[in-house]
Amino acid sequence: FSVIFIDLDHFKHVNDTHGHLAGSKLLWHVGTLIKGHLRLIDYAFRYGGDEFVVLLPQTSKQNALSVVRRLRELLNSKVFLHEEGLNVKVTASFGVAGFPADARTRKELLYLADEAMYLVKNTTRDNIALVREGLVNSRRAGSGSSWRQHCQRPPGCFAQQSACQYLASGVNTFSWERFAPSGRILMIPWRSNAAPWI
């Protein structure tokens, strides 16, 4: 299987310019777009503020790259929030890791996919990085075996450690907000004052 980490580029600018309600609607639209372009056996999760994780069962890293390229092109072609009188375009940084080629444990796989995404975030943005291979569309930074040198976060530092623990262990640590009535659905961890983390 493969894991894709997705982080929206400059999402804070959307919140600062158009407000948090517009930012929340944008996240919903992006989540719906991701969900709509996956297979029935795939899973998509919201992972913290403006990050998403996609789990692709029975998919090699190279096949996952095809999925990511399609998602990236689709995201780059969309204009969001027409209903609000806004024309918001967003791009994203993508990190891709495959099991068992890149890691022996699910936790390590998640960490490496997250680090690959941060390689893109810390260099070019609006791009894709593969674990152990580097940037796919290299524009400003080197790729290949030096991909780790661009990762700035210390080992074990996840934006949402509990989300990785959930995916790695299968223990339900979130209440889930569901976005579709049937089929595989986009499951988004959602923090709520009324529903504490369990």
N, C-alpha and C positions, 0 to 999 in steps of 0.2 A: 504494500500500500504506500501511498505518498501523502504528505502533508504540505499544505500551502498556507503561509502567513501572508495576510494582506493588510497594509496600513495606508489609509487615505493620506495623501500629501496635502499639507497646509490646511488641514481641516479646521484648525483654530481660527484661521482667517474667516472661514464661513460663519462660525459662531460670533466672532468679533464684529463682522460686517452686517450680518443679517439676523443675528440673535440665536439663542439656543433652541427655540422652537423650530426654526428653519433647519438648524443643524440636526436636530432629532429626526425631522422628516427626511432629510437627505440620507441619514443612516438607514432609515427604513427602506427608501427607494434603492439604495445600493444593495442592501440585504436581499431585497426582492429580485433585483437583477441577477445577483449571484445565484440565488436559489433557482431561478428560472432557467439557468444555463448549465445545470448539473444533471447527472443521471439520477435515476431513482435510488440507486444504491449508495450515493454520495451523501455526505453530511456537511452542513455549514453552520458555524457558530459565530456569534458576535463575541469578541474577546476584548473586553475593556472598552475604552472610549470609542476610538475610531478604527479599531483593528478587528479583523475577521480571520477565522481559521477554517480551512476546508480540508476534510478528510476524504481521500479518494481510494476506496478499497480496490483491490485487484488492478492497481495502476502503477506502472514503473515511473521513475522520475522523469524519463524522457517523454512518456505519454502525458504525464502531469504538466510538463512544459507546454505541450500543445493546448491543454485546457487553459493554462495561465495566459498564453498568448491570446487566445480567443476572448477571455474575460477582460484582459487589458485593452484590446482593441474596442470591445463593446463599451467599456467604461469611458474610454477616451472619446468615443463618438457621441455619447449621450449629453444632453443638456437637461438639467434637473430643475425642479421647483417652478415649472411654468405656471401652475395654478396660483402661486403666490405672487405672480408678476415678476419673478426673478429668472435669470438665465445663468444657472450655476454649472460650471464644468469642473470636474475633479479628475485627478489622476491618482495612481496608487503605486506603492512600492510592494513588490512580491518576493517572498523567499520560498524555495521549494526544497524538500528533502524526501528521500525515498528509503523505505525499510525493506530489506535489511542492508542494502548497499551502503547507506551512510551511517547507520547506527545499529547497535545490538539491542537497545531498549527503547521503548516508546518515549520515555522521558527525555532521553538523549536526542531522539529524533525531533521532538518538539523544540528543544533548546536550539538545535542546529538550524532548523527552519526559521526560527525567530531571529537568530544571528544573521542568517543569509538575508532576511528582510531588512535588518538594520544595516547591512552592507550597502544596500540600495539607498536606504534612507540617509546614510551618512556620506554618500557620494553623489549619485546622479538624480535620484528620485525618478518616478515614472519609468520604472525598469524592472527587470527580473534578475534574481541571483539564484543559482543552483549551488547547493552545499557541495563543497570540494571542487567546484568548477568556476565559481565567480560570476561576474556580470554577464548576462546574455548579450545585451546590446551595449557594449562598452563605449562610453562617450568621454568620460573624464578620468575614470579610475582604472587601474590595472585589474586584470581578472586572473583566473587560473589558480595556482596553488597559493597565491598570496591573499586569497579572499578573506581569511581571518584577520589580517592586519588592520582592516578597516572597521572591524567591529569594536565598538567603544564600551560596551557594557560588560561588567565582570561576570564570570561564570556563575550560573545559578540565579541571575537577576532577571526575572520575568516581569512583564508589565502586570500580569495577573497570575501569580503563582498557582492560585487555586484552580484556575481554568486548565492549566497544564496537568495538575494533579488529577482533575476530573477525567481528562482525556486519557491519561496514562493508567489510571487505576480502575476506571469504570464506576467509581463511587459518585453518586449524585450529590453535588455540592451546591447546586443552584435551583431556584425555582425558574421554570422556563416559560417564556412568552412565546406562543406559537403563532405563526403567521399564515398558515394555510389549513383548510379544513380536512384535506385528504392527501394521500400519497406521502412521500418523504417531505418533511417540512423543515424550514429553516428554524433551528432552535437557537434562541438568543438568551444568554444569561442576563438577567435583568435584576438589578438591585432595587428594592422597593422598601419604603418605610414600613409598609404593612406586612411585608413578607421578608423576614430576616433571612440571612444566609444560613443554610442548614447543611 
